[in-house]
Amino acid sequence: MRRRSLLASPALLAPLLASAQGALPARRIPSSGETVPVIGLGTWITFNVGQDPPERARCIQVMKAFFEGGGRVIDSSPMYGSSQGVVGEGLARLGATGRVFSAEKVWTSGDGAAQIEATRRLWGVPRFDLMQVHNLLAIERQLPLLMEMKARGEVRHVGITTSEGRRHAEIAQTLRTRKLDFVQLSYNPVDREAESVLLPLAADRGVAVLVNRPFQEGALLRRLQRHPLPAWAADSGAASWAQLVLQFILAHPAVTCIIPATGNVAHVRENLAAARLPALTAAQRQRIASHIASL
């Protein structure tokens, strides 16, 4: 996907929650008290490049820019093709195994432990910071496994995921009845169903929120880029549609980290820069949502 990479000037970049100069703004994981930067990196489609050396090198450059910009959270899944191996190669080449907050998923109705171990070898990490049941597949089998692994110290946090607004009722029921560390869901100025139940419930239950598909896999940005960025976007420092969308998402207090997928160095820098823009007011959020809905 192509998108304009118009970054805001440094004078407009203001930390949200960062305490150290230059650090990427971070938010707290309620269950552990640990903090993670508010912008992460997804790998769906963008890192599924097979064994092609130039494409793998491009992905590693994206990871390099991500870490240099203060990013830590990288999310992948067994259903993402070669993405896991690309991430592992990147971590090894960049010497970044100790810097990453590794977020992965179990995605099988069979032997979850064997799949997780295969994934761990691909990443080359000693253990995962977060292991999630992907799209609730075989959750009655896999979630107890993850809880046992956490109790043994083999994973650090446990969560569940959904995407594209699917199965929200089941996600809500799981949040109400299980003690989770994370929930991953889709949320952006167009897909706002999570605002009604899941985001308030996560906040009430002390569950961190990872947001996937902030740009609807690029479809939202392709639509928006047919229109000029409104002049009033400058009031919040956003210099591109991508930054405006990310600002909107980050302004929700239940959101912990957004994981936009990209295979473009300029885009990952643009996304990270959005984290340092001022927090939006409720009126600004509503203006963004209403404007986008009108286009």
Phi, psi and chi 1 to 4 in degrees:
 res  aa     phi    psi   chi1   chi2   chi3   chi4
   1 MET       -  135.2 -179.9 -162.4   73.7      -
   2 ARG   -99.5  140.7  -60.4  178.3   62.3 -172.7
   3 ARG  -149.8  152.6   77.0 -178.5 -163.8 -132.9
   4 ARG   -68.6  136.1  -69.9 -172.9  -71.0  -86.9
   5 SER  -109.7   74.8  -62.4      -      -      -
   6 LEU  -103.2   97.9  -56.4  173.1      -      -
   7 LEU   -83.7  147.3  -61.9 -176.8      -      -
   8 ALA   -68.6  153.4      -      -      -      -
   9 SER   -68.2  151.5   67.0      -      -      -
  10 PRO   -56.1  -29.7  -26.0   34.9      -      -
  11 ALA   -64.9  -21.2      -      -      -      -
  12 LEU   -95.5   -5.2  -66.4  173.4      -      -
  13 LEU   -88.0  116.6  -56.4 -177.8      -      -
  14 ALA  -126.0  130.9      -      -      -      -
  15 PRO   -62.3  144.7  -19.4   30.8      -      -
  16 LEU   -86.7  -57.9  -65.2  176.1      -      -
  17 LEU  -130.8    8.0  -60.5  173.3      -      -
  18 ALA   -71.2  139.3      -      -      -      -
  19 SER  -101.1  -29.1   57.5      -      -      -
  20 ALA   -99.5  139.8      -      -      -      -
  21 GLN   -60.6  130.9 -174.9  176.2    6.1      -
  22 GLY    88.1  -15.1      -      -      -      -
  23 ALA   -72.1  146.8      -      -      -      -
  24 LEU   -72.0  136.9 -158.2   67.1      -      -
  25 PRO   -52.5  141.0  -28.5   36.8      -      -
  26 ALA  -132.2  156.6      -      -      -      -
  27 ARG  -129.7  157.8  -68.6 -177.1 -180.0  172.5
  28 ARG   -85.3  139.5 -178.4  174.7  171.1  -88.3
  29 ILE   -85.0  112.8  -58.3  168.0      -      -
  30 PRO   -56.4  -39.7  -27.4   36.6      -      -
  31 SER   -72.7  -28.3   65.2      -      -      -
  32 SER  -114.5  -18.4   66.1      -      -      -
  33 GLY    82.2   -7.9      -      -      -      -
  34 GLU   -69.7  152.4 -178.6  177.0  -16.9      -
  35 THR  -111.1  149.9   60.9      -      -      -
  36 VAL  -132.3  147.5  -70.0      -      -      -
  37 PRO   -59.4  148.9  -24.0   35.0      -      -
  38 VAL   -76.5  -14.5  -63.5      -      -      -
  39 ILE  -116.7  124.8  -61.7  -67.0      -      -
  40 GLY  -113.6 -161.5      -      -      -      -
  41 LEU  -136.7  119.2  179.9   64.4      -      -
  42 GLY   -89.4  163.5      -      -      -      -
  43 THR  -129.8    3.6   59.3      -      -      -
  44 TRP   -60.9  124.9  167.1 -120.8      -      -
  45 ILE    71.8  -52.4  -60.3  177.5      -      -
  46 THR   -64.1  -32.0   54.2      -      -      -
  47 PHE  -101.3    2.3  -85.7   40.2      -      -
  48 ASN   -85.5   74.5 -175.9   18.2      -      -
  49 VAL  -113.7   10.5  -63.4      -      -      -
  50 GLY    64.7 -140.2      -      -      -      -
  51 GLN  -103.6   13.3  -61.9  -58.9  -43.1      -
  52 ASP   -66.3  113.5 -175.5  -84.9      -      -
  53 PRO   -58.9  -47.1  -26.6   36.9      -      -
  54 PRO   -62.8  -37.6  -23.9   35.3      -      -
  55 GLU   -69.5  -39.6  -72.3  -62.8  -65.4      -
  56 ARG   -64.3  -40.0  -69.0  175.1   80.7   95.3
  57 ALA   -63.1  -37.8      -      -      -      -
  58 ARG   -63.0  -44.3  174.6 -177.8   56.2   78.4
  59 CYS   -62.5  -38.4  -67.9      -      -      -
  60 ILE   -66.8  -34.9  -67.3  170.1      -      -
  61 GLN   -65.2  -35.5  -74.1  -56.6  -56.4      -
  62 VAL   -62.6  -45.5  167.5      -      -      -
  63 MET   -61.8  -40.0  -68.3  176.1   63.3      -
  64 LYS   -60.3  -48.6 -178.5  173.9 -175.3  -70.8
  65 ALA   -63.5  -36.5      -      -      -      -
  66 PHE   -62.2  -49.8  176.1   70.2      -      -
  67 PHE   -67.4  -40.7  -72.8  121.9      -      -
  68 GLU   -61.8  -31.4  -72.2  175.9  -14.5      -
  69 GLY   -83.7    1.3      -      -      -      -
  70 GLY    99.9    4.2      -      -      -      -
  71 GLY   -72.8  154.1      -      -      -      -
  72 ARG  -138.1  -39.2  -73.3 -172.9   60.6 -141.3
  73 VAL   -80.7  116.9  179.5      -      -      -
  74 ILE  -119.4  131.0  -62.5 -178.6      -      -
  75 ASP  -118.7  135.8  176.5   85.5      -      -
  76 SER  -146.8 -172.9 -164.7      -      -      -
  77 SER  -162.7  153.9  169.9      -      -      -
  78 PRO   -60.3  -22.3  -25.7   36.1      -      -
  79 MET   -83.4    2.1   74.7  171.6  -67.0      -
  80 TYR   -95.0   26.6  -65.2  177.3      -      -
  81 GLY    63.3 -126.9      -      -      -      -
  82 SER   -84.1    3.4   61.2      -      -      -
  83 SER   -57.0  -40.7  -62.6      -      -      -
  84 GLN   -61.9  -43.3  -64.2  171.7  -44.0      -
  85 GLY   -66.8  -34.6      -      -      -      -
  86 VAL   -65.9  -43.4  172.8      -      -      -
  87 VAL   -60.0  -46.4  169.9      -      -      -
  88 GLY   -60.9  -42.0      -      -      -      -
  89 GLU   -62.8  -42.3 -179.1 -179.9  -13.5      -
  90 GLY   -62.6  -44.6      -      -      -      -
  91 LEU   -60.3  -42.0  -67.4  176.8      -      -
  92 ALA   -66.6  -46.9      -      -      -      -
  93 ARG   -66.3  -33.8  -71.7 -179.3  177.3  -89.9
  94 LEU   -90.4   -4.9  -62.3  170.1      -      -
  95 GLY    61.2   38.2      -      -      -      -
  96 ALA  -109.6   12.5      -      -      -      -
  97 THR   -57.7  -35.2  -57.9      -      -      -
  98 GLY   -84.4   -5.0      -      -      -      -
  99 ARG  -101.2  -22.1  -62.9  168.9   62.8 -173.1
 100 VAL   -80.8  144.9   69.8      -      -      -
 101 PHE   -97.9  102.5 -175.7   96.3      -      -
 102 SER   -85.5  117.9   51.3      -      -      -
 103 ALA  -115.8  118.2      -      -      -      -
 104 GLU  -132.1 -179.4 -103.2  -68.6   -7.7      -
 105 LYS  -139.9  150.4  -53.4  178.9 -173.8   79.7
 106 VAL  -101.0  131.4   58.6      -      -      -
 107 TRP  -141.6   75.1 -173.6   65.3      -      -
 108 THR  -161.9  151.3  178.6      -      -      -
 109 SER   -93.6    0.3   56.6      -      -      -
 110 GLY  -104.2 -129.5      -      -      -      -
 111 ASP   -79.1   94.1 -169.9  -18.6      -      -
 112 GLY   -65.7  -38.7      -      -      -      -
 113 ALA   -61.9  -41.3      -      -      -      -
 114 ALA   -66.1  -39.8      -      -      -      -
 115 GLN   -65.1  -43.1 -175.2 -178.2   76.6      -
 116 ILE   -62.5  -40.7  -68.2  167.7      -      -
 117 GLU   -66.2  -39.2  175.0   57.0   20.7      -
 118 ALA   -63.1  -40.3      -      -      -      -
 119 THR   -65.4  -41.7  -63.0      -      -      -
 120 ARG   -60.2  -40.3 -170.8 -163.0   64.1   77.5
 121 ARG   -65.9  -36.8  -70.7 -163.7  -62.1  -91.6
 122 LEU   -64.6  -40.7  -73.4  170.4      -      -
 123 TRP   -74.7  -32.9  -82.7   63.5      -      -
 124 GLY    75.7   27.8      -      -      -      -
 125 VAL  -104.2  154.2  -65.8      -      -      -
 126 PRO   -69.6  -33.4   21.9  -32.0      -      -
 127 ARG  -161.6  164.7   60.8  176.9  177.0  171.7
 128 PHE   -92.2  141.7  -74.1  105.6      -      -
 129 ASP   -72.1  -30.9  -65.7  -63.5      -      -
 130 LEU  -145.5  128.6  169.4   60.9      -      -
 131 MET  -122.9  129.3 -177.0   57.7   62.7      -
 132 GLN  -122.6  146.2  -54.0  154.9   97.4      -
 133 VAL   -81.1  113.7  179.7      -      -      -
 134 HIS   -76.1  120.5 -167.2   42.8      -      -
 135 ASN    50.5   33.8  -77.2  -27.0      -      -
 136 LEU    61.4   16.2  -56.5 -179.3      -      -
 137 LEU   -63.4  123.0  179.8   62.4      -      -
 138 ALA    51.1   44.0      -      -      -      -
 139 ILE   -62.3  -33.9 -172.6  169.9      -      -
 140 GLU   -67.9  -20.9  -65.9  -57.0  -33.3      -
 141 ARG   -94.3  -42.4  176.3  172.1 -175.8  169.7
 142 GLN   -84.2  -34.7  -54.7  -55.4   -9.6      -
 143 LEU   -64.8  -44.3 -170.5   55.0      -      -
 144 PRO   -58.7  -37.0  -26.5   37.0      -      -
 145 LEU   -59.3  -46.7  167.3   67.1      -      -
 146 LEU   -64.4  -38.4  -60.7 -168.9      -      -
 147 MET   -63.3  -40.3  -64.9  -62.5 -171.0      -
 148 GLU   -65.5  -41.5  -67.8  168.8    6.3      -
 149 MET   -63.7  -38.9  -67.2 -178.6   69.7      -
 150 LYS   -64.7  -43.0  179.7 -176.6  175.1 -177.6
 151 ALA   -61.7  -31.1      -      -      -      -
 152 ARG   -87.7   -1.8  -65.9 -166.3  -61.5  -95.2
 153 GLY    80.9   16.1      -      -      -      -
 154 GLU   -87.5  -20.0  -63.8  168.8    0.4      -
 155 VAL  -137.3  155.9  -60.1      -      -      -
 156 ARG   -97.4  -34.4  -61.6 -176.5   56.7 -122.1
 157 HIS  -137.4  154.8  -58.9   87.5      -      -
 158 VAL  -127.4  141.8  169.1      -      -      -
 159 GLY  -153.8 -177.1      -      -      -      -
 160 ILE  -133.7  159.3   56.4  175.7      -      -
 161 THR  -134.2  156.0   81.8      -      -      -
 162 THR  -146.5  166.6 -174.0      -      -      -
 163 SER  -149.7  157.8   60.1      -      -      -
 164 GLU    57.5   29.0  -58.4 -178.7   52.9      -
 165 GLY    73.9   15.3      -      -      -      -
 166 ARG   -85.9  145.7  -65.3  177.0  -63.8 -172.8
 167 ARG    58.1   38.5  -57.0  178.1   71.0  175.9
 168 HIS   -64.0  -34.5  -82.9 -156.0      -      -
 169 ALA   -63.5  -41.0      -      -      -      -
 170 GLU   -69.2  -37.8  -67.9  172.8   69.1      -
 171 ILE   -61.8  -45.7  -68.8  -74.8      -      -
 172 ALA   -60.8  -44.0      -      -      -      -
 173 GLN   -62.8  -38.8  179.5   63.2   13.2      -
 174 THR   -67.1  -40.7  -54.4      -      -      -
 175 LEU   -61.0  -37.0  -75.5  172.3      -      -
 176 ARG   -73.7  -29.5  -68.4 -173.7 -177.6  102.5
 177 THR  -110.6  -11.4   57.9      -      -      -
 178 ARG  -121.1  152.0  -52.8  -67.0 -178.6   96.7
 179 LYS   -93.4   98.6 -172.0  170.2  177.8   56.9
 180 LEU  -108.0  157.4  -59.5  172.6      -      -
 181 ASP   -95.5  -33.9  -58.1  -58.3      -      -
 182 PHE  -139.7  151.0  -84.3   84.3      -      -
 183 VAL  -131.6  138.6   62.4      -      -      -
 184 GLN  -114.6  132.1 -177.3  178.4  146.9      -
 185 LEU  -151.3  168.9   49.2   81.1      -      -
 186 SER   -92.1  137.5  -60.1      -      -      -
 187 TYR  -161.9  134.8  178.8   55.1      -      -
 188 ASN  -166.2  179.1   56.0   59.1      -      -
 189 PRO   -63.5  -14.8  -24.2   35.2      -      -
 190 VAL   -99.9  -45.9  174.8      -      -      -
 191 ASP   -92.5   92.9  -59.3  -46.5      -      -
 192 ARG  -116.1   13.1  -59.4  179.3   63.4 -176.8
 193 GLU   -57.2  -33.7 -178.2 -175.5   -7.9      -
 194 ALA   -62.8  -21.3      -      -      -      -
 195 GLU   -64.8  -28.1  -71.0 -179.5   -7.2      -
 196 SER   -76.4  -40.0   61.7      -      -      -
 197 VAL  -129.1  -53.6  174.9      -      -      -
 198 LEU   -66.4  -44.5  -65.9 -171.1      -      -
 199 LEU   -67.3  -46.5  -71.0  173.0      -      -
 200 PRO   -61.9  -37.4  -22.3   33.2      -      -
 201 LEU   -66.7  -41.4 -177.3   56.7      -      -
 202 ALA   -61.2  -44.0      -      -      -      -
 203 ALA   -62.4  -43.2      -      -      -      -
 204 ASP   -65.8  -35.1 -177.5   63.2      -      -
 205 ARG   -89.4   -1.8  -63.1  -77.3  -66.5  168.4
 206 GLY    70.0   42.0      -      -      -      -
 207 VAL  -111.7  127.6  177.1      -      -      -
 208 ALA   -69.2  150.8      -      -      -      -
 209 VAL  -121.4  121.4  175.8      -      -      -
 210 LEU   -98.0  132.2  -71.1 -176.5      -      -
 211 VAL  -105.7  120.3  171.8      -      -      -
 212 ASN  -103.5  168.1   59.6   41.0      -      -
 213 ARG    50.3   46.8  -59.9 -178.2   82.9 -110.6
 214 PRO   -63.5  -25.9   25.3  -36.3      -      -
 215 PHE  -110.5   16.9  -53.2  132.5      -      -
 216 GLN    53.1   47.6  -63.6 -178.0  -34.8      -
 217 GLU    55.7   33.2  -64.2  179.2   14.7      -
 218 GLY    94.6  -19.3      -      -      -      -
 219 ALA   -62.7  -38.8      -      -      -      -
 220 LEU   -65.0  -44.7  176.9   57.5      -      -
 221 LEU   -67.3  -37.6  -69.0 -174.4      -      -
 222 ARG   -61.5  -37.7  -73.3 -168.8  -68.2  -88.2
 223 ARG   -70.0  -45.4  177.0  163.8   70.6   87.3
 224 LEU   -67.1  -34.4  -67.6  176.3      -      -
 225 GLN   -73.9   -1.9  -73.7  172.9   -8.9      -
 226 ARG   -79.2   -6.3  -65.1 -163.0  -66.8  -94.7
 227 HIS  -124.2  148.9  -53.5  -84.5      -      -
 228 PRO   -68.9  147.4   24.8  -33.7      -      -
 229 LEU   -64.9  128.7 -171.8   68.5      -      -
 230 PRO   -61.4  144.8   20.4  -31.7      -      -
 231 ALA   -58.8  -33.1      -      -      -      -
 232 TRP   -69.8  -10.1   46.5 -101.3      -      -
 233 ALA   -62.0  -28.6      -      -      -      -
 234 ALA   -63.1  -22.2      -      -      -      -
 235 ASP   -60.8  -29.9  -65.4  -17.2      -      -
 236 SER  -103.7    1.3   64.9      -      -      -
 237 GLY    91.5   -6.5      -      -      -      -
 238 ALA   -68.2  132.1      -      -      -      -
 239 ALA  -115.5    9.2      -      -      -      -
 240 SER  -156.3  161.5   68.4      -      -      -
 241 TRP   -60.7  -39.7  -80.8  112.2      -      -
 242 ALA   -58.9  -45.0      -      -      -      -
 243 GLN   -66.2  -37.2  -69.1 -171.3  -23.0      -
 244 LEU   -64.5  -41.8 -160.1   64.2      -      -
 245 VAL   -63.4  -45.6  168.6      -      -      -
 246 LEU   -64.4  -39.6  -66.9  173.7      -      -
 247 GLN   -58.9  -43.8  -92.1 -169.1  -62.0      -
 248 PHE   -57.2  -47.7  174.0   91.5      -      -
 249 ILE   -65.0  -46.5  -61.4  168.4      -      -
 250 LEU   -65.0  -22.3  -74.1  174.5      -      -
 251 ALA   -71.4  -12.8      -      -      -      -
 252 HIS   -80.2  124.0 -163.1  -67.2      -      -
 253 PRO   -66.0  -18.5   22.9  -33.8      -      -
 254 ALA   -81.3  -16.1      -      -      -      -
 255 VAL   -75.7  130.7  170.3      -      -      -
 256 THR   -98.2  -46.3  -52.7      -      -      -
 257 CYS  -156.3  139.7  175.6      -      -      -
 258 ILE  -103.8  139.7  -48.6  172.3      -      -
 259 ILE  -122.1   68.3   48.5  171.6      -      -
 260 PRO   -66.2  136.1   24.8  -32.8      -      -
 261 ALA   -88.9  134.9      -      -      -      -
 262 THR  -154.9  150.0 -177.6      -      -      -
 263 GLY  -116.9   24.6      -      -      -      -
 264 ASN  -125.9  123.9 -176.4  -64.3      -      -
 265 VAL   -60.8  -44.2  167.7      -      -      -
 266 ALA   -60.9  -38.2      -      -      -      -
 267 HIS   -69.9  -38.8  -67.2  168.6      -      -
 268 VAL   -66.5  -35.9   80.2      -      -      -
 269 ARG   -67.7  -38.8  -70.7  174.2  176.4  156.9
 270 GLU   -62.9  -42.8 -177.9  179.4   10.5      -
 271 ASN   -63.4  -44.6  -65.0  -19.2      -      -
 272 LEU   -63.5  -37.5  -68.0  171.6      -      -
 273 ALA   -63.4  -30.5      -      -      -      -
 274 ALA   -62.5  -27.6      -      -      -      -
 275 ALA   -64.6  -25.1      -      -      -      -
 276 ARG   -96.5    3.2  -65.8 -170.5  170.2   93.8
 277 LEU   -77.4  158.1  -62.3  176.5      -      -
 278 PRO   -61.6  149.4  -22.1   32.8      -      -
 279 ALA   -66.6  141.4      -      -      -      -
 280 LEU   -81.6  149.8  -61.7  178.6      -      -
 281 THR   -81.3  167.8   65.5      -      -      -
 282 ALA   -60.6  -38.1      -      -      -      -
 283 ALA   -66.3  -38.4      -      -      -      -
 284 GLN   -67.0  -40.3  -73.8  173.8  -48.4      -
 285 ARG   -61.1  -45.0  -71.4 -173.9   87.5 -114.6
 286 GLN   -64.9  -37.8 -174.1   54.5   50.5      -
 287 ARG   -63.5  -41.3 -171.1  176.4 -165.6 -178.5
 288 ILE   -62.2  -50.6  -68.6  168.3      -      -
 289 ALA   -61.1  -42.8      -      -      -      -
 290 SER   -67.3  -39.8  -62.5      -      -      -
 291 HIS   -65.6  -46.0 -177.9   75.4      -      -
 292 ILE   -62.9  -39.5  -71.0  175.4      -      -
 293 ALA   -64.1  -26.3      -      -      -      -
 294 SER   -82.4  -13.9   73.2      -      -      -
 295 LEU   -80.8      -  -62.9  177.8      -      -
